[in-house]
Amino acid sequence: MEKIGKYIGDLVYGANDGIITTFAVVAGVAGAELAPNVVIILGVSNLLADGFSMATSNYLARKSENDYQKAQSGENIEINNPIKNALATFVAFVIAGSIPLIPYILPIEKDIFLFATISTGVALFIVGSLRTRVSHVKWWVGGLEMLFVGTLAATVAYIIGDFLGKIIG
């Protein structure tokens, strides 16, 4: 657990953002009442581009942190491994962020958005609960906390998609 604990921030950040941003695409498309194949196109594009963006941003942030510590102490120390931190963020983002897209890939004909919503909610709760294995927060509190944040983001995306769909469509 100690080794995972070292990257828990990167893993939680990547997984949480992966689930939420991908589901925001799903919710926006559903709100605008666009075709389900649009979810796959936009979802996968977002998943890979945003995952890469987050990983490179994490790399630069961690590298900057190392450089700052070196400048302050005058020693050649490395407080973290920017490449491993970035990789943890990317992998967590892509794996967890794929979950909202799975119902659109499966041969589900009805209520696809409902299945995506349920799978996303479960994923958010599980990721939130798992992060408590290396912290002192109760598992259900961590799960509900992440579920709440994800629900807010998805609601905003759905409302905006619905609004823009009515104006443009």
Kinemage of the C-alpha trace (Angstrom):
@kinemage 1
@onewidth
@group {chain A} dominant
@subgroup {mainchain}
@vectorlist {calphas} color= white
{ca met a 1} P 0.000 0.000 0.000
{ca glu a 2} L 2.897 2.352 0.672
{ca lys a 3} L 3.942 2.287 -2.988
{ca ile a 4} L 0.367 2.991 -4.156
{ca gly a 5} L 0.028 5.589 -1.420
{ca lys a 6} L 2.887 7.512 -3.009
{ca tyr a 7} L 0.791 7.897 -6.173
{ca ile a 8} L -2.673 8.058 -4.599
{ca gly a 9} L -3.104 11.725 -5.461
{ca asp a 10} L -2.235 11.081 -9.106
{ca leu a 11} L -4.458 8.009 -9.286
{ca val a 12} L -7.469 9.648 -7.641
{ca tyr a 13} L -7.037 12.850 -9.640
{ca gly a 14} L -6.735 10.954 -12.918
{ca ala a 15} L -9.575 8.513 -12.225
{ca asn a 16} L -11.936 11.165 -10.902
{ca asp a 17} L -11.292 13.572 -13.744
{ca gly a 18} L -11.427 10.769 -16.315
{ca ile a 19} L -14.829 9.602 -15.141
{ca ile a 20} L -16.258 13.090 -14.728
{ca thr a 21} L -15.022 14.674 -17.955
{ca thr a 22} L -15.949 11.668 -20.060
{ca phe a 23} L -19.376 11.471 -18.491
{ca ala a 24} L -19.763 15.218 -19.006
{ca val a 25} L -19.355 14.550 -22.747
{ca val a 26} L -21.913 11.737 -22.505
{ca ala a 27} L -24.350 13.911 -20.550
{ca gly a 28} L -23.916 16.884 -22.888
{ca val a 29} L -24.599 14.724 -25.935
{ca ala a 30} L -27.609 13.120 -24.223
{ca gly a 31} L -28.929 16.528 -23.186
{ca ala a 32} L -28.655 17.757 -26.777
{ca glu a 33} L -30.366 14.535 -27.950
{ca leu a 34} L -27.609 13.749 -30.450
{ca ala a 35} L -27.011 10.288 -31.891
{ca pro a 36} L -25.297 7.718 -29.635
{ca asn a 37} L -22.372 7.344 -32.063
{ca val a 38} L -21.508 10.977 -31.322
{ca val a 39} L -20.847 9.923 -27.724
{ca ile a 40} L -18.258 7.390 -28.875
{ca ile a 41} L -16.518 9.847 -31.205
{ca leu a 42} L -16.416 12.722 -28.728
{ca gly a 43} L -15.900 10.472 -25.708
{ca val a 44} L -12.864 8.618 -27.053
{ca ser a 45} L -11.364 11.823 -28.462
{ca asn a 46} L -11.809 13.533 -25.099
{ca leu a 47} L -10.555 10.498 -23.199
{ca leu a 48} L -7.222 10.334 -24.991
{ca ala a 49} L -6.618 14.053 -25.508
{ca asp a 50} L -7.601 15.095 -21.992
{ca gly a 51} L -5.773 12.138 -20.446
{ca phe a 52} L -2.606 13.101 -22.308
{ca ser a 53} L -3.062 16.750 -21.353
{ca met a 54} L -3.472 15.887 -17.683
{ca ala a 55} L -0.469 13.562 -17.731
{ca thr a 56} L 1.813 16.137 -19.332
{ca ser a 57} L 0.541 18.839 -16.989
{ca asn a 58} L 1.219 16.574 -14.022
{ca tyr a 59} L 4.699 15.851 -15.376
{ca leu a 60} L 5.490 19.558 -15.707
{ca ala a 61} L 4.054 20.345 -12.271
{ca arg a 62} L 6.059 17.597 -10.552
{ca lys a 63} L 9.226 18.498 -12.455
{ca ser a 64} L 8.766 22.140 -11.469
{ca glu a 65} L 8.318 21.042 -7.858
{ca asn a 66} L 11.594 19.079 -8.032
{ca asp a 67} L 13.398 22.017 -9.664
{ca tyr a 68} L 12.102 24.378 -6.982
{ca gln a 69} L 13.277 22.075 -4.184
{ca lys a 70} L 16.706 21.794 -5.826
{ca ala a 71} L 16.956 25.582 -6.153
{ca gln a 72} L 15.950 26.105 -2.511
{ca ser a 73} L 18.242 23.498 -0.991
{ca gly a 74} L 21.138 23.668 -3.430
{ca glu a 75} L 21.136 19.861 -3.457
{ca asn a 76} L 20.354 17.581 -6.355
{ca ile a 77} L 17.291 15.938 -4.779
{ca glu a 78} L 14.238 14.456 -6.399
{ca ile a 79} L 11.119 14.440 -4.230
{ca asn a 80} L 9.051 12.651 -6.848
{ca asn a 81} L 9.392 10.932 -10.194
{ca pro a 82} L 7.541 13.150 -12.688
{ca ile a 83} L 7.323 10.429 -15.341
{ca lys a 84} L 5.801 7.883 -12.937
{ca asn a 85} L 3.392 10.504 -11.580
{ca ala a 86} L 2.307 11.422 -15.111
{ca leu a 87} L 1.912 7.782 -16.096
{ca ala a 88} L -0.218 7.059 -13.006
{ca thr a 89} L -2.481 9.985 -13.902
{ca phe a 90} L -2.819 8.927 -17.551
{ca val a 91} L -3.526 5.258 -16.827
{ca ala a 92} L -6.089 6.067 -14.124
{ca phe a 93} L -7.728 8.670 -16.376
{ca val a 94} L -8.083 6.335 -19.369
{ca ile a 95} L -9.187 3.245 -17.444
{ca ala a 96} L -11.719 4.994 -15.219
{ca gly a 97} L -12.748 7.428 -17.953
{ca ser a 98} L -13.682 4.531 -20.229
{ca ile a 99} L -16.481 3.435 -17.905
{ca pro a 100} L -19.102 5.996 -19.047
{ca leu a 101} L -18.498 4.928 -22.681
{ca ile a 102} L -18.947 1.179 -22.164
{ca pro a 103} L -22.781 1.216 -22.455
{ca tyr a 104} L -22.442 2.953 -25.836
{ca ile a 105} L -20.094 0.258 -27.093
{ca leu a 106} L -22.240 -2.642 -25.866
{ca pro a 107} L -25.258 -3.758 -27.901
{ca ile a 108} L -27.741 -1.843 -25.743
{ca glu a 109} L -30.643 -0.401 -27.711
{ca lys a 110} L -32.744 1.316 -25.035
{ca asp a 111} L -31.891 3.517 -22.088
{ca ile a 112} L -28.190 3.740 -22.961
{ca phe a 113} L -27.822 7.022 -21.077
{ca leu a 114} L -29.431 5.448 -18.001
{ca phe a 115} L -26.901 2.585 -18.075
{ca ala a 116} L -24.069 5.100 -18.567
{ca thr a 117} L -25.346 7.134 -15.627
{ca ile a 118} L -25.559 4.114 -13.344
{ca ser a 119} L -22.136 2.750 -14.326
{ca thr a 120} L -20.613 6.202 -13.872
{ca gly a 121} L -22.185 6.644 -10.444
{ca val a 122} L -20.960 3.233 -9.327
{ca ala a 123} L -17.458 3.964 -10.667
{ca leu a 124} L -17.298 7.325 -8.896
{ca phe a 125} L -18.408 5.767 -5.625
{ca ile a 126} L -15.902 2.901 -5.926
{ca val a 127} L -12.963 5.188 -6.776
{ca gly a 128} L -13.943 7.483 -3.915
{ca ser a 129} L -14.161 4.509 -1.566
{ca leu a 130} L -10.854 2.996 -2.693
{ca arg a 131} L -8.921 6.163 -2.011
{ca thr a 132} L -9.768 5.795 1.661
{ca arg a 133} L -7.580 2.659 1.859
{ca val a 134} L -4.586 4.968 2.258
{ca ser a 135} L -6.336 7.724 4.200
{ca his a 136} L -8.310 7.986 7.418
{ca val a 137} L -11.629 8.865 5.795
{ca lys a 138} L -14.505 6.417 6.151
{ca trp a 139} L -15.002 4.469 2.877
{ca trp a 140} L -18.607 5.528 2.414
{ca val a 141} L -17.778 9.194 3.041
{ca gly a 142} L -15.049 9.084 0.376
{ca gly a 143} L -17.424 7.324 -2.013
{ca leu a 144} L -20.275 9.774 -1.480
{ca glu a 145} L -17.936 12.753 -1.720
{ca met a 146} L -16.679 11.729 -5.153
{ca leu a 147} L -20.186 10.747 -6.302
{ca phe a 148} L -21.493 14.181 -5.282
{ca val a 149} L -18.774 16.076 -7.171
{ca gly a 150} L -19.321 13.933 -10.268
{ca thr a 151} L -23.093 14.398 -10.097
{ca leu a 152} L -22.703 18.175 -10.017
{ca ala a 153} L -20.428 18.172 -13.063
{ca ala a 154} L -22.717 15.826 -15.002
{ca thr a 155} L -25.781 17.920 -14.167
{ca val a 156} L -24.103 21.061 -15.473
{ca ala a 157} L -23.067 19.281 -18.695
{ca tyr a 158} L -26.552 17.845 -19.245
{ca ile a 159} L -28.274 21.197 -18.687
{ca ile a 160} L -25.882 22.984 -21.043
{ca gly a 161} L -26.274 20.241 -23.668
{ca asp a 162} L -30.052 20.428 -23.381
{ca phe a 163} L -30.028 24.237 -23.595
{ca leu a 164} L -27.655 24.403 -26.587
{ca gly a 165} L -29.471 21.521 -28.291
{ca lys a 166} L -32.714 23.474 -28.164
{ca ile a 167} L -31.115 26.699 -29.377
{ca ile a 168} L -28.967 25.251 -32.143
{ca gly a 169} L -30.945 22.153 -33.074
